[in-house]
Amino acid sequence: MKYILLIAFAGIFAACNDNSTTVIQHEMVISPKTLTYAHGVSTQNLSITHTCTCPFSWYVNVLDSTLVFKDTSGVGDYTQVPITIDRTKLSADTLHVRLQITSNGYGTDTVAVTVLK
């Protein structure tokens, strides 16, 4: 009887300390973290998604660039966001810039970009 009570107590204690509750992070997910535009390439795709079912919007902004990128923004998850450059503005053989992706409450992230003439 003593062992039965001990086993019953252990079962109740284990049920009270159930750590199986999963916490879902609410964050933006950007992929890839680097884009390379080889000679002649003017468009690369970027994946911009988030990890929950809440409303989600985003905007891609070019940091310190002499190139003209097409303004890009959206609402919801996109796995093939075209990031297009204007090659006529490329003055150097190689250009390194950063894209900043800003969202509505899911944070900000950056993507490194290399453009080869």
ChimeraX attribute file (.defattr): number of C-alpha atoms within 10 A of each C-alpha:
attribute: neighborCount
match mode: 1-to-1
recipient: residues
	/A:1	6
	/A:2	6
	/A:3	8
	/A:4	9
	/A:5	10
	/A:6	11
	/A:7	12
	/A:8	11
	/A:9	12
	/A:10	12
	/A:11	11
	/A:12	11
	/A:13	11
	/A:14	11
	/A:15	10
	/A:16	9
	/A:17	8
	/A:18	8
	/A:19	8
	/A:20	6
	/A:21	6
	/A:22	6
	/A:23	6
	/A:24	8
	/A:25	10
	/A:26	14
	/A:27	16
	/A:28	23
	/A:29	17
	/A:30	18
	/A:31	14
	/A:32	12
	/A:33	14
	/A:34	14
	/A:35	20
	/A:36	15
	/A:37	19
	/A:38	13
	/A:39	12
	/A:40	10
	/A:41	14
	/A:42	16
	/A:43	17
	/A:44	14
	/A:45	15
	/A:46	19
	/A:47	15
	/A:48	23
	/A:49	19
	/A:50	20
	/A:51	14
	/A:52	12
	/A:53	8
	/A:54	8
	/A:55	11
	/A:56	19
	/A:57	18
	/A:58	22
	/A:59	16
	/A:60	22
	/A:61	17
	/A:62	20
	/A:63	11
	/A:64	10
	/A:65	14
	/A:66	14
	/A:67	17
	/A:68	14
	/A:69	19
	/A:70	14
	/A:71	11
	/A:72	15
	/A:73	15
	/A:74	14
	/A:75	13
	/A:76	14
	/A:77	18
	/A:78	14
	/A:79	12
	/A:80	12
	/A:81	16
	/A:82	15
	/A:83	17
	/A:84	17
	/A:85	18
	/A:86	13
	/A:87	18
	/A:88	9
	/A:89	12
	/A:90	17
	/A:91	11
	/A:92	11
	/A:93	9
	/A:94	13
	/A:95	16
	/A:96	13
	/A:97	17
	/A:98	17
	/A:99	21
	/A:100	16
	/A:101	20
	/A:102	18
	/A:103	21
	/A:104	13
	/A:105	13
	/A:106	17
	/A:107	13
	/A:108	17
	/A:109	15
	/A:110	17
	/A:111	18
	/A:112	14
	/A:113	16
	/A:114	15
	/A:115	22
	/A:116	16
	/A:117	16
